[in-house]
């Protein structure tokens, strides 16, 4: 099984390094891009946009944002492509790192669970492409575009939640194992 290689490769040190780099990317983009966007004081934020579901709701959001807000949010979506690296890589690395500290069936489960951030990232890519279609082709985009964006956002957040919960479980189990020794 290909996932068996993850039990040894990459090394724990490499996992820590890539987790740290990803977290730095995450924090820098949050501070320099997403936080200023959130402070623009529009009634609708990016999550409202991601989960609008219908063309009518998108057009209401775009009316609220105006051309300046649309331009700012477009920039934010482009930055989100790099942000995907900032959450997929650390979550993958940390799930794998703490899974390796355990033994038994949970290790096999952990190998699969370490892939959840990448699956989330793929759905985030699809979501971002659909968000950009709406932002760049207003109001001419197809009615399926907001539905696709919302469905993929829901799937993305679901996979991230499952991965994050599993990470917390293996973290707790690894700490318990360490303190039992």
Phi and psi in degrees as GROMACS dihedral restraints (atoms count N, CA, C in turn):
[ dihedral_restraints ]
;  ai    aj    ak    al  type     phi  dphi    fc
    3     4     5     6     1   -61.4    20    10
    4     5     6     7     1   -38.2    20    10
    6     7     8     9     1   -64.7    20    10
    7     8     9    10     1   -22.6    20    10
    9    10    11    12     1   -57.1    20    10
   10    11    12    13     1   -33.4    20    10
   12    13    14    15     1   -62.0    20    10
   13    14    15    16     1   -26.9    20    10
   15    16    17    18     1   -68.1    20    10
   16    17    18    19     1   -14.3    20    10
   18    19    20    21     1   -67.4    20    10
   19    20    21    22     1   -23.3    20    10
   21    22    23    24     1  -123.0    20    10
   22    23    24    25     1   -30.0    20    10
   24    25    26    27     1  -123.0    20    10
   25    26    27    28     1   136.9    20    10
   27    28    29    30     1   -72.2    20    10
   28    29    30    31     1   166.7    20    10
   30    31    32    33     1   -64.9    20    10
   31    32    33    34     1   161.2    20    10
   33    34    35    36     1   -58.3    20    10
   34    35    36    37     1   -38.1    20    10
   36    37    38    39     1   -63.2    20    10
   37    38    39    40     1   -44.3    20    10
   39    40    41    42     1   -63.0    20    10
   40    41    42    43     1   -41.4    20    10
   42    43    44    45     1   -60.1    20    10
   43    44    45    46     1   -42.8    20    10
   45    46    47    48     1   -63.8    20    10
   46    47    48    49     1   -41.7    20    10
   48    49    50    51     1   -65.0    20    10
   49    50    51    52     1   -47.0    20    10
   51    52    53    54     1   -70.2    20    10
   52    53    54    55     1   -31.2    20    10
   54    55    56    57     1   -64.2    20    10
   55    56    57    58     1   -43.6    20    10
   57    58    59    60     1   -64.1    20    10
   58    59    60    61     1   -43.4    20    10
   60    61    62    63     1   -62.7    20    10
   61    62    63    64     1   -44.4    20    10
   63    64    65    66     1   -61.6    20    10
   64    65    66    67     1   -42.1    20    10
   66    67    68    69     1   -65.5    20    10
   67    68    69    70     1   -37.8    20    10
   69    70    71    72     1   -62.6    20    10
   70    71    72    73     1   -45.3    20    10
   72    73    74    75     1   -58.0    20    10
   73    74    75    76     1   -46.5    20    10
   75    76    77    78     1   -57.8    20    10
   76    77    78    79     1   -49.5    20    10
   78    79    80    81     1   -66.9    20    10
   79    80    81    82     1   -42.8    20    10
   81    82    83    84     1   -63.7    20    10
   82    83    84    85     1   -45.8    20    10
   84    85    86    87     1   -65.9    20    10
   85    86    87    88     1   -38.6    20    10
   87    88    89    90     1   -59.1    20    10
   88    89    90    91     1   -48.5    20    10
   90    91    92    93     1   -71.2    20    10
   91    92    93    94     1   -41.2    20    10
   93    94    95    96     1   -91.0    20    10
   94    95    96    97     1   -22.4    20    10
   96    97    98    99     1  -119.8    20    10
   97    98    99   100     1   -60.5    20    10
   99   100   101   102     1   -72.5    20    10
  100   101   102   103     1   -37.5    20    10
  102   103   104   105     1   -63.9    20    10
  103   104   105   106     1   -47.5    20    10
  105   106   107   108     1   -60.7    20    10
  106   107   108   109     1   -36.1    20    10
  108   109   110   111     1   -64.0    20    10
  109   110   111   112     1   -40.2    20    10
  111   112   113   114     1   -67.0    20    10
  112   113   114   115     1   -26.8    20    10
  114   115   116   117     1   -86.6    20    10
  115   116   117   118     1     3.1    20    10
  117   118   119   120     1   -72.1    20    10
  118   119   120   121     1    -8.9    20    10
  120   121   122   123     1    65.2    20    10
  121   122   123   124     1    35.9    20    10
  123   124   125   126     1   -80.2    20    10
  124   125   126   127     1   150.9    20    10
  126   127   128   129     1   -65.0    20    10
  127   128   129   130     1   -36.2    20    10
  129   130   131   132     1  -105.2    20    10
  130   131   132   133     1   132.9    20    10
  132   133   134   135     1  -103.0    20    10
  133   134   135   136     1  -173.0    20    10
  135   136   137   138     1   -66.0    20    10
  136   137   138   139     1   -35.7    20    10
  138   139   140   141     1   -66.7    20    10
  139   140   141   142     1   -34.9    20    10
  141   142   143   144     1   -62.1    20    10
  142   143   144   145     1   -40.0    20    10
  144   145   146   147     1   -65.8    20    10
  145   146   147   148     1   -46.8    20    10
  147   148   149   150     1   -62.9    20    10
  148   149   150   151     1   -33.7    20    10
  150   151   152   153     1  -111.5    20    10
  151   152   153   154     1    35.6    20    10
  153   154   155   156     1   -77.7    20    10
  154   155   156   157     1   -30.0    20    10
  156   157   158   159     1    70.3    20    10
  157   158   159   160     1   -35.9    20    10
  159   160   161   162     1  -126.0    20    10
  160   161   162   163     1   156.7    20    10
  162   163   164   165     1   -63.0    20    10
  163   164   165   166     1   -40.0    20    10
  165   166   167   168     1   -58.8    20    10
  166   167   168   169     1   -44.4    20    10
  168   169   170   171     1   -66.1    20    10
  169   170   171   172     1   -38.5    20    10
  171   172   173   174     1   -60.9    20    10
  172   173   174   175     1   -44.0    20    10
  174   175   176   177     1   -65.5    20    10
  175   176   177   178     1   -33.2    20    10
  177   178   179   180     1   -64.6    20    10
  178   179   180   181     1   -45.0    20    10
  180   181   182   183     1   -61.5    20    10
  181   182   183   184     1   -45.3    20    10
  183   184   185   186     1   -64.5    20    10
  184   185   186   187     1   -34.7    20    10
  186   187   188   189     1   -63.5    20    10
  187   188   189   190     1   -41.7    20    10
  189   190   191   192     1   -64.2    20    10
  190   191   192   193     1   -42.1    20    10
  192   193   194   195     1   -73.5    20    10
  193   194   195   196     1   -36.0    20    10
  195   196   197   198     1    69.7    20    10
  196   197   198   199     1   178.0    20    10
  198   199   200   201     1   -65.3    20    10
  199   200   201   202     1   -34.4    20    10
  201   202   203   204     1   -67.7    20    10
  202   203   204   205     1   -44.9    20    10
  204   205   206   207     1   -64.1    20    10
  205   206   207   208     1   -40.2    20    10
  207   208   209   210     1   -60.8    20    10
  208   209   210   211     1   -41.9    20    10
  210   211   212   213     1   -63.6    20    10
  211   212   213   214     1   -43.0    20    10
  213   214   215   216     1   -63.1    20    10
  214   215   216   217     1   -45.3    20    10
  216   217   218   219     1   -67.2    20    10
  217   218   219   220     1   -33.2    20    10
  219   220   221   222     1   -61.5    20    10
  220   221   222   223     1   -44.5    20    10
  222   223   224   225     1   -59.8    20    10
  223   224   225   226     1   -42.4    20    10
  225   226   227   228     1   -61.4    20    10
  226   227   228   229     1   -39.9    20    10
  228   229   230   231     1   -66.3    20    10
  229   230   231   232     1   -40.0    20    10
  231   232   233   234     1   -61.7    20    10
  232   233   234   235     1   -40.5    20    10
  234   235   236   237     1   -66.2    20    10
  235   236   237   238     1   -27.4    20    10
  237   238   239   240     1   -63.6    20    10
  238   239   240   241     1   -24.8    20    10
  240   241   242   243     1   -62.4    20    10
  241   242   243   244     1   -39.9    20    10
  243   244   245   246     1   -74.0    20    10
  244   245   246   247     1   -34.5    20    10
  246   247   248   249     1   -59.5    20    10
  247   248   249   250     1   -32.6    20    10
  249   250   251   252     1   -56.2    20    10
  250   251   252   253     1   -41.9    20    10
  252   253   254   255     1   -62.4    20    10
  253   254   255   256     1   -37.5    20    10
  255   256   257   258     1   -65.7    20    10
  256   257   258   259     1   -22.7    20    10
  258   259   260   261     1  -109.2    20    10
  259   260   261   262     1   -29.7    20    10
  261   262   263   264     1   -70.0    20    10
  262   263   264   265     1   -47.2    20    10
  264   265   266   267     1   -65.2    20    10
  265   266   267   268     1   -49.0    20    10
  267   268   269   270     1   -63.4    20    10
  268   269   270   271     1   -42.5    20    10
  270   271   272   273     1   -65.4    20    10
  271   272   273   274     1   -41.8    20    10
  273   274   275   276     1   -57.6    20    10
  274   275   276   277     1   -51.1    20    10
  276   277   278   279     1   -62.8    20    10
  277   278   279   280     1   -41.8    20    10
  279   280   281   282     1   -72.9    20    10
  280   281   282   283     1   -38.5    20    10
  282   283   284   285     1   -61.0    20    10
  283   284   285   286     1   -47.2    20    10
  285   286   287   288     1   -65.1    20    10
  286   287   288   289     1   -44.4    20    10
  288   289   290   291     1   -58.0    20    10
  289   290   291   292     1   -48.2    20    10
  291   292   293   294     1   -79.4    20    10
  292   293   294   295     1   -26.8    20    10
  294   295   296   297     1   -62.7    20    10
  295   296   297   298     1   -39.3    20    10
  297   298   299   300     1   -63.4    20    10
  298   299   300   301     1   -22.0    20    10
  300   301   302   303     1   -77.6    20    10
  301   302   303   304     1    -9.1    20    10
  303   304   305   306     1  -106.2    20    10
  304   305   306   307     1   180.0    20    10
  306   307   308   309     1  -142.1    20    10
  307   308   309   310     1   163.5    20    10
  309   310   311   312     1    93.3    20    10
  310   311   312   313     1  -161.0    20    10
  312   313   314   315     1   -62.4    20    10
  313   314   315   316     1   -29.9    20    10
  315   316   317   318     1   -63.9    20    10
  316   317   318   319     1   -26.0    20    10
  318   319   320   321     1   -65.4    20    10
  319   320   321   322     1   -43.8    20    10
  321   322   323   324     1   -63.6    20    10
  322   323   324   325     1   -41.3    20    10
  324   325   326   327     1   -63.2    20    10
  325   326   327   328     1   -42.4    20    10
  327   328   329   330     1   -61.6    20    10
  328   329   330   331     1   -35.4    20    10
  330   331   332   333     1   -61.5    20    10
  331   332   333   334     1   -42.3    20    10
  333   334   335   336     1   -70.4    20    10
  334   335   336   337     1   -41.4    20    10
  336   337   338   339     1   -65.7    20    10
  337   338   339   340     1   -26.4    20    10
  339   340   341   342     1   -65.0    20    10
  340   341   342   343     1   -16.4    20    10
  342   343   344   345     1   -87.0    20    10
  343   344   345   346     1   -12.7    20    10
  345   346   347   348     1   -58.0    20    10
  346   347   348   349     1   -37.5    20    10
  348   349   350   351     1   -64.4    20    10
  349   350   351   352     1   -34.3    20    10
  351   352   353   354     1   -70.6    20    10
  352   353   354   355     1   -36.6    20    10
  354   355   356   357     1   -64.4    20    10
  355   356   357   358     1   -43.2    20    10
  357   358   359   360     1   -59.4    20    10
  358   359   360   361     1   -42.4    20    10
  360   361   362   363     1   -62.1    20    10
  361   362   363   364     1   -38.2    20    10
  363   364   365   366     1   -63.7    20    10
  364   365   366   367     1   -43.9    20    10
  366   367   368   369     1   -67.7    20    10
  367   368   369   370     1   -31.7    20    10
  369   370   371   372     1   -65.8    20    10
  370   371   372   373     1   -39.6    20    10
  372   373   374   375     1   -59.3    20    10
  373   374   375   376     1   -47.1    20    10
  375   376   377   378     1   -62.6    20    10
  376   377   378   379     1   -42.4    20    10
  378   379   380   381     1   -59.5    20    10
  379   380   381   382     1   -49.0    20    10
  381   382   383   384     1   -60.6    20    10
  382   383   384   385     1   -39.9    20    10
  384   385   386   387     1   -61.3    20    10
  385   386   387   388     1   -42.5    20    10
  387   388   389   390     1   -68.6    20    10
  388   389   390   391     1   -36.8    20    10
  390   391   392   393     1   -63.5    20    10
  391   392   393   394     1   -41.8    20    10
  393   394   395   396     1   -66.8    20    10
  394   395   396   397     1   -36.0    20    10
  396   397   398   399     1   -58.4    20    10
  397   398   399   400     1   -45.4    20    10
  399   400   401   402     1   -66.6    20    10
  400   401   402   403     1   -43.4    20    10
  402   403   404   405     1   -66.8    20    10
  403   404   405   406     1   -34.1    20    10
  405   406   407   408     1   -96.5    20    10
  406   407   408   409     1    -9.2    20    10
  408   409   410   411     1  -131.0    20    10
  409   410   411   412     1    41.2    20    10
  411   412   413   414     1   -76.3    20    10
  412   413   414   415     1   134.0    20    10
  414   415   416   417     1   -98.8    20    10
  415   416   417   418     1    23.1    20    10
  417   418   419   420     1   -87.6    20    10
  418   419   420   421     1     3.4    20    10
  420   421   422   423     1   -72.8    20    10
  421   422   423   424     1   154.2    20    10
  423   424   425   426     1   -69.3    20    10
  424   425   426   427     1   150.2    20    10
  426   427   428   429     1   -65.2    20    10
  427   428   429   430     1   -19.9    20    10
  429   430   431   432     1   -76.3    20    10
  430   431   432   433     1   -18.3    20    10
  432   433   434   435     1   -64.1    20    10
  433   434   435   436     1   -49.7    20    10
  435   436   437   438     1   -65.0    20    10
  436   437   438   439     1   -34.3    20    10
  438   439   440   441     1   -63.6    20    10
  439   440   441   442     1   -45.0    20    10
  441   442   443   444     1   -62.4    20    10
  442   443   444   445     1   -43.6    20    10
  444   445   446   447     1   -61.1    20    10
  445   446   447   448     1   -43.0    20    10
  447   448   449   450     1   -69.8    20    10
  448   449   450   451     1   -40.9    20    10
  450   451   452   453     1   -63.3    20    10
  451   452   453   454     1   -46.0    20    10
  453   454   455   456     1   -67.9    20    10
  454   455   456   457     1   -33.0    20    10
  456   457   458   459     1   -64.8    20    10
  457   458   459   460     1   -42.6    20    10
  459   460   461   462     1   -61.6    20    10
  460   461   462   463     1   -45.5    20    10
  462   463   464   465     1   -64.4    20    10
  463   464   465   466     1   -42.5    20    10
  465   466   467   468     1   -56.8    20    10
  466   467   468   469     1   -52.7    20    10
  468   469   470   471     1   -64.6    20    10
  469   470   471   472     1   -33.0    20    10
  471   472   473   474     1   -64.2    20    10
  472   473   474   475     1   -46.9    20    10
  474   475   476   477     1   -65.2    20    10
  475   476   477   478     1   -37.6    20    10
  477   478   479   480     1   -65.4    20    10
  478   479   480   481     1   -40.7    20    10
  480   481   482   483     1   -63.9    20    10
  481   482   483   484     1   -45.5    20    10
  483   484   485   486     1   -61.1    20    10
  484   485   486   487     1   -45.4    20    10
  486   487   488   489     1   -62.5    20    10
  487   488   489   490     1   -43.3    20    10
  489   490   491   492     1   -66.2    20    10
  490   491   492   493     1   -41.5    20    10
  492   493   494   495     1   -64.0    20    10
  493   494   495   496     1   -43.4    20    10
  495   496   497   498     1   -63.0    20    10
  496   497   498   499     1   -40.6    20    10
  498   499   500   501     1   -57.4    20    10
  499   500   501   502     1   -45.7    20    10
  501   502   503   504     1   -62.6    20    10
  502   503   504   505     1   -37.9    20    10
  504   505   506   507     1   -63.4    20    10
  505   506   507   508     1   -49.7    20    10
  507   508   509   510     1   -69.0    20    10
  508   509   510   511     1   -31.1    20    10
  510   511   512   513     1   -62.6    20    10
  511   512   513   514     1   -48.5    20    10
  513   514   515   516     1   -62.3    20    10
  514   515   516   517     1   -45.7    20    10
  516   517   518   519     1   -62.4    20    10
  517   518   519   520     1   -40.4    20    10
  519   520   521   522     1   -66.4    20    10
  520   521   522   523     1   -39.4    20    10
  522   523   524   525     1   -66.2    20    10
  523   524   525   526     1   -41.8    20    10
  525   526   527   528     1   -60.6    20    10
  526   527   528   529     1   -45.6    20    10
  528   529   530   531     1   -61.2    20    10
  529   530   531   532     1   -41.2    20    10
  531   532   533   534     1   -65.0    20    10
  532   533   534   535     1   -42.5    20    10
  534   535   536   537     1   -78.2    20    10
  535   536   537   538     1   -18.6    20    10
  537   538   539   540     1   -72.2    20    10
  538   539   540   541     1   -24.9    20    10
